[in-house]
């Protein structure tokens, strides 16, 4: 299917008030039917094809570390493939992101396909924004399965209300982050929340500082998920807190000066 015949995703969907309330209280929410069955059926093959073409992981699952076993990760597909570009830059999802955060407009941070293979390991507890040199809590990740999934396949799991204290530990996604955050989540008595099933085209949305993880994929099917990370328009680049933020500044923000607004060519305004 060519870009010209892919369905447009530039219409706006009304975000139910209960999703807005849940997101602002808990730091995450699930919206059903962000894409229809017909829409996800059209976009699934183009995203999967692009992810498979640009995947650089060649090691057997058994030869990878904890991070490598958690998922195949392919980033910024919108820069590589015109069909995926139409999905990533779609106004429908950007407007949902803006409405959930209560901001007028959002910019793209980057996209990433996260494919958890059969037998793939758990994704350790972590905070996404550990990696991001951004000065606001108004960051959000859309996590959309391209196939129907259930708990057995590695459902995203959230520690509700955990985003409010910002960055907690200086840990990348690792065995160390799993242990430290698991203890912290238990000590703080955060409610644990995850869906039992999600349809292809449903999506969860979570803040950058929301602590979350996913179990391993115990099924015989690959868990194909596409994510898009958005930041509120007007967000600025902060000084680095770790080497990963330095890398992100150079790679995803094109090195715009620290203290300036995020506005590079890789971070288009979407509404």
Secondary structure by P-SEA (a helix, b strand, c coil): ccccccccccbbbbccaaaaaaaaacccccccccccaaaaaaaaaaaaaaaaaacccccccccccccccccccccccccccaaaaaaaacaaaaaaaaaaacccbbbbcbbbbbbbcccbbbbcccccccccccccccbbbbbbbcccccccccccccccccccccccccccccaaaaaaaaaaaaaaccbbbbbcccccccccccccccccccccccccccbbbbbbbbbcccccccccccaaaaaaaaccccccccccccccccccccc
